Amino acid sequence: MKKISNNQNGFSYFVSAKQLALYAKLTDLEKLQWVDDARTFTLIGQTAETKARHESLRKGHAQK
């Protein structure tokens, strides 16, 4: 699989065929747990500004 990157925002990642195969073997519940764990991780690390933006988006407000 081709490496995906975005140099403007400073991130890149690669997902191998093996990783995709392992993910495909997870049960639906395990996949949902994986997503929830990722959500929790991002919530723990967010700044006050990011938290305010997320809350505004959740309420359906337009962003500047």
N, C-alpha and C positions, 0 to 999 in steps of 0.2 A: 504494500500500500504506500502511496506517495505521502511524504511528510507534508503536513499542513502547517502553514505559518502565516503570521501577520506581523511583519516587521514594524509597522506603524504603532501597533499596540504592545509590542514586546512579548509575544507568546508564540509557542509552537508546540506541536505534539505529534506523536506517531502511534497508530494503533496497528499492531501486527495481526496477521491472519490467525495466529494462535490465540491472541487475546480475544478476538471476535468469536472464535470457536468456543472458548471457555465461557464467555458471556452468554452465548446462545444456549449453553447447557443449563444455565440457571433457571430455577422455577420462576413463575410470575411473582410469587411472594419475595423471593430472593432479589429479583430485579427491583421491585418496589422498595425493599430495604436499602439497596445500594443507592437508589435515587434519594431516599430520605436521609441517608448518612451524608451524601454529598451536599444536600440542602442545609443540614445542620452545620456542617463544616463551614460553609460559606457564611451562614448567619453569625457564627461565633467570631469570624475574622473581619466582619464588615466595620467600616468606620461610621461615625455618627452621621456624616453626610450621606453615605451610601444607604444607611438605614432609613433616613428621611426620604430619599428618592424612591426606595423600594415601597415604602408606605404610601407615598403619593401615587405611584403607579398602581398599587393594589386598589386604591380608592378610585382609580380611573381619571385622575387629574392629568392634564397635559404637562409635558416637561419643557423647560426652557431650552 
